Amino acid sequence: MTENNDDIILQVGDVLFDTDKPLDTAYFILEGCIELQLVLGEKHISLSIAANNFVGDAEVVVAQKNNGESLKYQGKAIVLEPLRAVAIPIADIQREIESCSPLLKAWFASFTSR
């Protein structure tokens, strides 16, 4: 992994993250594509995620769906195409959500409860 002006640069086959616990960092993909393998409880999900999307932000959604309680999950992000991404601390995302208007908080809660 190389960093250039706060960008993270990875090549095909590199692992952006591999965890069996919630991450403290999410990533916004600027260029490239990853395969996200996620296990949450009994659910196994595999998705391709490309540019202009967040990845690693499941902790925000999982905590929102469970009234702040974290569920154990495993996530692994493998680079499928050369990747350029920006790291964003989960705490920053949570602070932004908390500072939102009640309307936006309600929308987010509705969206994440699906």
Stockholm file with secondary structure:
# STOCKHOLM 1.0

chainA/1-114         MTENNDDIILQVGDVLFDTDKPLDTAYFILEGCIELQLVLGEKHISLSIAANNFVGDAEVVVAQKNNGESLKYQGKAIVLEPLRAVAIPIADIQREIESCSPLLKAWFASFTSR
#=GR chainA/1-114 SS CEEETTEEEECTTCEEEEESSCCSEEEEEEEEEEEEEEEETTEEEEEEEESSEEESCHHHHHHHHTTTCCCCEEEEEEEEEEEEEEEEEHHHHHHHHHTSCHHHHHHHHHHHTC
#=GC SS_cons         CEEETTEEEECTTCEEEEESSCCSEEEEEEEEEEEEEEEETTEEEEEEEESSEEESCHHHHHHHHTTTCCCCEEEEEEEEEEEEEEEEEHHHHHHHHHTSCHHHHHHHHHHHTC
//
